[in-house]
Amino acid sequence: MEPRRSAARRPAARRPAAPPDPDDPRPQRLRALTDLLTPTAVRLAVSLGVPDVLATGPRTADAIAACCGTDPRATLGLLRRLVTCDVLEEVRPRVFALGELGEPLLDDHLRAFLDLDGAAGHLDRAWAGLGHAVRTGTAAYPQVFGRGFWDHLAADPALAASFDAYMDQWAAVWVPAVAPGLAARAAHSIVDVGGGTGGLLAAVLEQDPTLFGTLVEQEASAERARERFTAAGLDERTSIVEGSFFDALPPGEPVYVLAQVVHDWPDDAAVAILRRCAEALPAGGRVLLVERVPDPDHPSRDHVVMDLRMLVVFGARERTRAEFAELARQAGLTLTSVEDAAHGLSFVELRRAG
Ligand SMILES: C[S@@+](CC[C@H](N)C(=O)[O-])C[C@H]1O[C@@H](n2cnc3c(N)ncnc32)[C@H](O)[C@@H]1O
C-alpha cells in the first residue's frame, strides 16, 4: 500500500498560468476579498484620530499630520488611499475632507470597534496569528502580543477599561432580552461568576426586588461593577468578591451563572472553573451557562466566526451541547437542559452529578 502523503507534500492541483479571462469577475472579487491594506488603513485613520481632525472641515495633509503627530509625507499617502475607498475626499490638491464613509467614523461606538489600540482592535489584530492557531490548535494572541489576553488586560488598565466598554456595548443588546429568563430561573440569590461590570446581575435584580446577587470578578471590572450597583441603588442587594474564579467560590448559593465565560477557556481551564462551581453548589443547586451552542453540523455564520475568534485569542472554542456535556462530566456535573435565550445565546443548565 502506498504510504499516506502529508497534505504539505501532496502535489498542488494548480492550473498552468494562462492569460486572465476578462469575462471572469472572480479573480477581481478574490483580490478585493483578500486586500489587507484597506481595512488596516481605515482603522489606522480611526486610531490616529483623522476623522476628528476633519470634523470641523477640510484640512491640509500637513495640518492633519501635525494634529496626529505623524510623518507628513507618509500621512499624505494614507489620506490618498482613504480617498480611493470613499472615506475621505481630496477637495483640492493635498486638502482633505470627510467623505461619504468618513462621516460615520465620528460615531463613538463605531470608533471603539475600529480603533486598533482598543480592546476590539487587539482582538482583531490577533487574526494575524490565525496560521499559528490553525496549525497548532492553540492561541495566537500570545504570539502576536507577547502575552495572553487576560495578562495583557491586567498589565494595561486602559486596555482593560476598553474591553469592559466593549463587553458593555454588546451587553446593551443581549442583557435586556436574557435577564427576565435568568430572573425566572433564579432562586432567592444568584452568583454571577466572571460577571464583568455587573450589567447582567443588575438587570436580573431589577426584575425581582426579592433577589440578592454576588459578583465574582477581577479587581478593575469589579470596581466598575461597584459603581454601577451604587448608581442603581443596589448596594444593599449585592456583594462583590474580588478574585479569581479559579479559586474557591462563595459556597452554598442556589444558582451560579457563567455568562460567556467558559467559551474563553481551553478545556482544562474550563473544567477547572466548572469544578469550582460544582464544589460550591449545594444539593439542588444549579450552574447556568449563558453561551452560544452551535449545531455541530450546521453552525451559523456568527458561530463560525466566534469559534475562530475564541481559538485565536484564547486557544478556546464555541462548544456544542455534547462538548458542554463532556466538560460538565469532567467537573462532576451533569448537563440537564439547553434552552434558547436570545440573540444566539442559550441557557445551559448543569446540576451536580449523581
Ligand atoms: C467575556 S467576559 C464576560 C463578562 C460577562 N459575563 C458578560 O457576559 O458580559 C469574561 C469575564 O471574565 C473575567 N475574568 C477573566 N479571568 C478571570 C478570573 N480568573 N477570575 C474572575 N474573572 C475573570 C473578565 O474580567 C471578564 O469580565
The ligand as a Tripos MOL2 file, in Angstrom:
@<TRIPOS>MOLECULE
LIG
   27    29     1     0     0
SMALL
NO_CHARGES

@<TRIPOS>ATOM
      1 C1        -16.0510   37.5600   28.0440 C.3       1 LIG1
      2 S1        -16.1200   38.4250   29.5410 S.3       1 LIG1
      3 C2        -17.8110   38.1170   30.0390 C.3       1 LIG1
      4 C3        -18.2890   39.1310   31.0080 C.3       1 LIG1
      5 C4        -19.7660   38.9910   31.3880 C.3       1 LIG1
      6 N1        -20.0550   37.7190   31.9980 N.3       1 LIG1
      7 C5        -20.6180   39.2020   30.1600 C.2       1 LIG1
      8 O1        -21.2260   38.2270   29.6780 O.co2     1 LIG1
      9 O2        -20.6950   40.3410   29.6770 O.co2     1 LIG1
     10 C6        -15.2190   37.3640   30.6160 C.3       1 LIG1
     11 C7        -15.0420   37.9550   32.0110 C.3       1 LIG1
     12 O3        -14.2250   37.0590   32.7650 O.3       1 LIG1
     13 C8        -13.4380   37.8480   33.6350 C.3       1 LIG1
     14 N2        -12.2930   37.0350   34.0710 N.ar      1 LIG1
     15 C9        -11.2370   36.6340   33.3440 C.ar      1 LIG1
     16 N3        -10.4120   35.8830   34.1020 N.ar      1 LIG1
     17 C10       -10.9800   35.8270   35.3380 C.ar      1 LIG1
     18 C11       -10.6310   35.1760   36.5460 C.ar      1 LIG1
     19 N4         -9.5210   34.4250   36.6300 N.pl3     1 LIG1
     20 N5        -11.4490   35.2920   37.6060 N.ar      1 LIG1
     21 C12       -12.5840   36.0540   37.5360 C.ar      1 LIG1
     22 N6        -12.9840   36.6770   36.4020 N.ar      1 LIG1
     23 C13       -12.1890   36.5610   35.3220 C.ar      1 LIG1
     24 C14       -13.0470   39.0390   32.8220 C.3       1 LIG1
     25 O4        -12.6410   40.1230   33.6260 O.3       1 LIG1
     26 C15       -14.3270   39.2940   32.0330 C.3       1 LIG1
     27 O5        -15.1470   40.2350   32.6850 O.3       1 LIG1
@<TRIPOS>BOND
     1     1     2 1
     2     2     3 1
     3     2    10 1
     4     3     4 1
     5     4     5 1
     6     5     6 1
     7     5     7 1
     8     7     8 2
     9     7     9 1
    10    10    11 1
    11    11    12 1
    12    11    26 1
    13    12    13 1
    14    13    14 1
    15    13    24 1
    16    14    15 ar
    17    14    23 ar
    18    15    16 ar
    19    16    17 ar
    20    17    18 ar
    21    17    23 ar
    22    18    19 1
    23    18    20 ar
    24    20    21 ar
    25    21    22 ar
    26    22    23 ar
    27    24    25 1
    28    24    26 1
    29    26    27 1
@<TRIPOS>SUBSTRUCTURE
     1 LIG1         1 GROUP 0 **** ****
